[in-house]
């Protein structure tokens, strides 16, 4: 697109998720329908099952699961240390040693079930999304590198799911130039919905 246009405007009548969000942030302006939404730069990775069929999964899923397990483990460690010290009068070092053994038994097995190869592969896919996002914002925005990094990090890692709604106000808060379709165009925009639903229903 940049080879053929000096400026680019993105128009989103209804929704733009994943790769479509990437296209939008590469545009100088984003025009949204009344209830339009963008989504996170959440990479979808295709996983094939044993029966030959497959489905797409969010690359964030195993990373978010790891974050939750880390938080759970740290919370369990702190609670176990306090309990042991209060009830058995042990020193901090002894309490920590016993608390670590407790956490290893309770949450260590859950962490061990995570596939490190999958986490690494999904992490690389998210790094690709980050690189693309930073490059696109660098082409048109006058934002400093720090702001670009913060915005892209939010779009890639800052939301809990692929379905999360990033609306007009949130995009504006991030610093994007966002607008609504003019009133005289809203009817035409709304009329697109049946055609979009028909296409989606054919898949």
HUQUI-V930791 format. One record per residue. N is the residue number from 1. PSI is psi in whole degrees, 0 to 359 (* if undefined). OMEGA is omega as a letter, one per 30 degrees, with the letter a starting at -180 (NA if undefined). NEAR is the number of other C-alpha atoms within 12 Angstrom. Layout:
N,PSI,OMEGA,NEAR
N,PSI,OMEGA,NEAR
This chain:
1,319,a,15
2,337,l,15
3,342,a,7
4,1,a,7
5,140,l,10
6,324,l,12
7,153,a,17
8,134,l,23
9,132,l,24
10,135,l,30
11,124,a,30
12,97,l,36
13,320,a,29
14,297,a,31
15,152,l,31
16,113,a,33
17,152,l,30
18,244,a,32
19,327,l,26
20,326,l,25
21,320,l,36
22,317,l,32
23,319,a,30
24,318,a,35
25,350,l,45
26,2,a,31
27,150,l,31
28,325,a,28
29,149,l,28
30,117,l,36
31,128,a,36
32,146,l,35
33,173,a,32
34,319,a,24
35,25,a,23
36,155,a,31
37,149,l,32
38,172,l,40
39,175,l,37
40,162,l,43
41,65,a,45
42,104,a,43
43,133,l,35
44,123,a,26
45,130,a,24
46,127,l,17
47,120,l,18
48,136,a,12
49,176,a,10
50,331,a,8
51,6,l,8
52,343,l,8
53,161,a,10
54,175,l,12
55,163,a,14
56,141,l,17
57,150,l,20
58,133,l,32
59,343,l,35
60,339,a,36
61,305,a,28
62,330,l,28
63,319,l,32
64,322,l,22
65,318,l,21
66,318,l,25
67,317,a,19
68,320,l,18
69,323,l,26
70,315,l,21
71,318,l,17
72,317,a,21
73,316,l,27
74,320,l,23
75,318,l,18
76,322,l,26
77,313,a,29
78,317,a,23
79,318,a,21
80,320,l,29
81,314,a,29
82,317,a,23
83,314,a,20
84,315,a,24
85,320,a,21
86,325,a,14
87,341,a,12
88,0,l,15
89,27,a,14
90,159,l,19
91,169,l,17
92,318,a,20
93,315,l,15
94,320,l,18
95,318,l,25
96,317,a,24
97,315,l,20
98,323,l,26
99,322,l,30
100,321,l,26
101,320,l,19
102,314,a,24
103,322,l,28
104,321,a,23
105,321,a,17
106,311,a,20
107,346,a,26
108,322,a,22
109,327,l,14
110,317,l,19
111,324,a,25
112,337,a,15
113,344,l,16
114,141,a,21
115,109,a,17
116,328,l,15
117,318,l,13
118,316,l,23
119,319,l,25
120,317,a,17
121,315,l,21
122,323,l,28
123,321,l,28
124,323,l,19
125,320,l,26
126,327,l,32
127,326,l,23
128,315,l,22
129,319,l,32
130,315,a,30
131,315,l,21
132,315,a,28
133,315,a,38
134,321,l,32
135,318,a,21
136,315,l,29
137,330,l,32
138,338,a,24
139,331,a,23
140,328,a,24
141,155,l,24
142,19,l,15
143,146,l,20
144,157,a,16
145,324,a,17
146,316,l,14
147,319,l,19
148,314,l,30
149,319,a,24
150,316,a,21
151,315,a,33
152,320,l,37
153,320,l,25
154,316,a,25
155,327,a,39
156,316,a,40
157,349,a,31
158,0,a,21
159,149,a,24
160,340,a,26
161,165,l,27
162,331,a,29
163,356,a,19
164,138,a,23
165,121,l,26
166,107,a,34
167,185,a,31
168,311,a,30
169,319,a,21
170,321,l,21
171,319,l,29
172,320,l,20
173,324,l,13
174,336,l,23
175,4,l,24
176,151,l,31
177,98,a,26
178,148,l,31
179,165,l,25
180,155,l,28
181,140,l,26
182,155,a,15
183,324,a,14
184,353,l,10
185,348,a,18
186,320,a,22
187,318,l,15
188,321,l,15
189,313,a,26
190,328,a,23
191,346,l,15
192,337,a,18
193,313,l,21
194,322,l,14
195,320,l,13
196,316,l,17
197,325,l,14
198,318,l,11
199,315,l,11
200,323,a,10
201,344,a,9
202,351,a,8
203,*,NA,7
